[in-house]
Amino acid sequence: MRLSVNLNGLKLKTPLMLASGTWGLGDNIDKFFTKEEVETYIGAFVTKGISVNPREGNPPPRLCETPCGLINSIGLENPGIKEFKAKYLPMLKIYNIPIVVNLHGEKIEEFLELVEALKEEEIEGIELNISCPNVKKGGISFSSDPKAVEDLVKEVRKSWDNFFAVKLSPVGAVFEIAEICQKQDVDAIVVANTYPALGVINLKPLKIIKGGLSGPAIKPLTLRLVYELSQRIDISIIGCGGIISGKDALEYLFCGARAFQIGTANLIDPRNVIKIIEELKTFEI
Ligand SMILES: Cc1cc2nc3c(=O)[nH]c(=O)nc-3n(C[C@H](O)[C@H](O)[C@H](O)COP(=O)(O)O)c2cc1C
């Protein structure tokens, strides 16, 4: 099968993108891959979410394994845009693959500040994480408020000409938000982020973790969203949820995705992406 994809100007050698937060900021990529492997197998690198100021993230426990899944509550830990540009971006630029920076903010102005800070950088695209709280609307997430998403996306589109993706939450007004993205000329939607979940760490005394569920457990849920969205709207879809094999990836492509992202599978085996692409190549379609 032909692997290269052009997502509204974002040229990918393979449809495989590394999902945000599961490869950090790329500073350890050389421990697992040669430069040639990166450039052969990885269509694009999506960074961990970056905010205006550094964030420490949540206290432990941050991870909890569940049957076929993983609950994470990292709390968007990151060094902030200034350090990202000075320290991490140069390490990523060694590789000749597109860099997509995942952004999160607590108000529209923060997203715009991030976009402004990235304008002079040679990066190929941005991906907005809209699952974060909007402080101007009492802390409910952008994704639970289609009007807030519309205002955000409209402003970002005005100030960013290159590839622009919005990463949807799988819960809430998913279809309405996807339609807003299409109307506002967003280049692609990533379907989707993790599902709100709770894991029990200890029964007595009760210790829980509230976070986002990812991994194979969510694949049928996200696959359905991808399929139904692709039937209803005409915007490029990047599928993301539970892919651990070439066959999983193929299912997403057949159900309407034009590219896909690999998240939890990287934590199981950082070299899984190579196996996924090699397996995908064996399908005669
Ligand atoms: C440890 C961890 C950290 C993550 N951090 C981010 C993040 O910073 N920003 C974001 O948009 N998504 C983040 N995600 C969500 C993933 O990018 C992906 O959307 C989700 O895990 C579903 O894909 P998967 O089932 O292949 O893991 C994170 C996921 C995990 C497991």
Ligand as a Chemical Component Dictionary entry (heavy atoms), coordinates in Angstrom:
data_LIG
# 
_chem_comp.id                   LIG 
_chem_comp.type                 NON-POLYMER 
_chem_comp.pdbx_formal_charge   0 
_chem_comp.three_letter_code    LIG 
# 
loop_
_chem_comp_atom.comp_id 
_chem_comp_atom.atom_id 
_chem_comp_atom.alt_atom_id 
_chem_comp_atom.type_symbol 
_chem_comp_atom.charge 
_chem_comp_atom.model_Cartn_x 
_chem_comp_atom.model_Cartn_y 
_chem_comp_atom.model_Cartn_z 
_chem_comp_atom.pdbx_ordinal 
LIG C1  C1  C 0 1.149  9.180  29.408 1  
LIG C2  C2  C 0 0.277  9.937  28.440 2  
LIG C3  C3  C 0 0.443  11.316 28.296 3  
LIG C4  C4  C 0 -0.355 12.031 27.388 4  
LIG N1  N1  N 0 -0.175 13.383 27.246 5  
LIG C5  C5  C 0 -0.934 14.079 26.346 6  
LIG C6  C6  C 0 -0.719 15.482 26.154 7  
LIG O1  O1  O 0 0.174  16.111 26.744 8  
LIG N2  N2  N 0 -1.541 16.133 25.268 9  
LIG C7  C7  C 0 -2.516 15.465 24.558 10 
LIG O2  O2  O 0 -3.216 16.103 23.755 11 
LIG N3  N3  N 0 -2.712 14.130 24.710 12 
LIG C8  C8  C 0 -1.948 13.436 25.586 13 
LIG N4  N4  N 0 -2.147 12.083 25.740 14 
LIG C9  C9  C 0 -3.184 11.387 24.937 15 
LIG C10 C10 C 0 -2.545 10.639 23.737 16 
LIG O3  O3  O 0 -1.865 11.520 22.884 17 
LIG C11 C11 C 0 -3.625 9.867  22.944 18 
LIG O4  O4  O 0 -4.576 10.791 22.448 19 
LIG C12 C12 C 0 -4.367 8.839  23.792 20 
LIG O5  O5  O 0 -3.468 8.181  24.659 21 
LIG C13 C13 C 0 -5.120 7.790  22.948 22 
LIG O6  O6  O 0 -4.245 7.070  22.114 23 
LIG P1  P1  P 0 -3.619 5.620  22.519 24 
LIG O7  O7  O 0 -4.769 4.754  22.931 25 
LIG O8  O8  O 0 -2.894 5.177  21.294 26 
LIG O9  O9  O 0 -2.699 5.881  23.659 27 
LIG C14 C14 C 0 -1.347 11.343 26.630 28 
LIG C15 C15 C 0 -1.505 9.957  26.792 29 
LIG C16 C16 C 0 -0.703 9.246  27.679 30 
LIG C17 C17 C 0 -0.896 7.751  27.804 31 
# 
loop_
_chem_comp_bond.comp_id 
_chem_comp_bond.atom_id_1 
_chem_comp_bond.atom_id_2 
_chem_comp_bond.value_order 
_chem_comp_bond.pdbx_ordinal 
LIG C1  C2  SING 1  
LIG C2  C3  SING 2  
LIG C2  C16 DOUB 3  
LIG C3  C4  DOUB 4  
LIG C4  N1  SING 5  
LIG C4  C14 SING 6  
LIG N1  C5  DOUB 7  
LIG C5  C6  SING 8  
LIG C5  C8  SING 9  
LIG C6  O1  DOUB 10 
LIG C6  N2  SING 11 
LIG N2  C7  SING 12 
LIG C7  O2  DOUB 13 
LIG C7  N3  SING 14 
LIG N3  C8  DOUB 15 
LIG C8  N4  SING 16 
LIG N4  C9  SING 17 
LIG N4  C14 SING 18 
LIG C9  C10 SING 19 
LIG C10 O3  SING 20 
LIG C10 C11 SING 21 
LIG C11 O4  SING 22 
LIG C11 C12 SING 23 
LIG C12 O5  SING 24 
LIG C12 C13 SING 25 
LIG C13 O6  SING 26 
LIG O6  P1  SING 27 
LIG P1  O7  DOUB 28 
LIG P1  O8  SING 29 
LIG P1  O9  SING 30 
LIG C14 C15 DOUB 31 
LIG C15 C16 SING 32 
LIG C16 C17 SING 33 
# 
